[in-house]
Amino acid sequence: MPTEPPVITRLFLHPPLLQWPFELDVFQKQAVLRLEAHDSVFVAAHTSAGKTVVAEYAIALSQKHMTRCVFCRYKSISPAHTVCLRAVS
């Protein structure tokens, strides 16, 4: 029997750095919370799962803290995502 992923119970102590017009999936929330805790994250998911949301947050957070962020991709991303990541970085 498959188990459900754990429910995110921790709330941000401050408003999130970025907000989206949609509810984040559990894995996105978990990644964002880990980034906020100054941990590294590695996100691997199927195409169109929403990995770029985590990348956008990591880039914005690295700019806020004036640190570096590494974004690796296996295949090319869509032109829309390229524009979005340039705008964030």
C-alpha positions in Angstrom: 0.0 0.0 0.0 1.6 3.4 -1.0 2.1 5.8 1.8 1.2 9.5 1.5 4.0 12.1 1.7 4.3 13.8 5.0 2.2 17.0 5.4 4.1 20.2 5.7 3.3 21.5 9.2 6.1 24.1 9.6 5.1 27.6 8.7 7.4 30.3 7.5 8.5 32.7 10.2 8.3 35.4 7.6 6.6 35.8 4.2 8.2 33.6 1.5 10.8 35.3 -0.7 8.7 34.5 -3.8 5.1 33.6 -4.2 3.3 32.0 -7.1 -0.3 32.2 -8.2 -0.8 28.5 -7.4 -0.4 26.1 -4.4 3.1 24.5 -4.4 3.3 20.7 -4.4 4.6 18.9 -1.3 8.1 18.3 -2.8 8.3 22.0 -3.7 7.3 23.1 -0.2 9.8 20.7 1.3 12.6 22.0 -1.0 11.8 25.7 -0.3 11.8 25.0 3.5 15.2 23.3 3.2 16.6 26.2 1.2 15.3 28.6 3.9 17.1 26.5 6.5 20.3 27.1 4.5 20.5 23.5 3.3 21.4 22.3 -0.2 18.7 20.6 -2.2 18.7 18.2 -5.1 15.4 17.9 -7.0 14.9 15.1 -9.5 11.4 14.7 -10.9 9.6 13.9 -14.2 9.1 16.5 -16.9 6.7 19.3 -16.0 6.7 18.3 -12.3 7.7 21.9 -11.3 11.4 21.7 -10.6 11.9 25.2 -12.0 9.9 26.6 -9.2 12.5 25.4 -6.8 15.3 26.7 -9.0 13.6 30.2 -9.1 13.4 30.2 -5.3 17.0 29.1 -4.9 18.3 31.8 -7.2 16.2 34.5 -5.5 17.4 33.3 -2.1 21.1 33.3 -3.2 20.7 36.9 -4.5 19.2 38.0 -1.1 22.1 36.5 0.8 24.6 37.5 -1.9 25.8 33.8 -2.3 26.1 31.5 -5.3 23.6 29.1 -6.6 24.2 26.3 -9.0 21.3 25.3 -11.4 22.0 22.2 -13.4 19.7 20.8 -16.1 19.9 17.6 -18.2 18.1 18.9 -21.2 17.3 22.4 -22.5 14.5 24.2 -20.8 11.7 26.1 -22.6 12.4 29.7 -23.8 9.8 30.9 -21.3 11.7 29.3 -18.4 15.0 30.8 -19.7 13.5 34.3 -19.7 12.1 33.7 -16.2 15.4 32.5 -14.8 17.2 35.4 -16.4 14.7 37.8 -14.8 15.2 36.2 -11.4 19.0 36.0 -11.6 
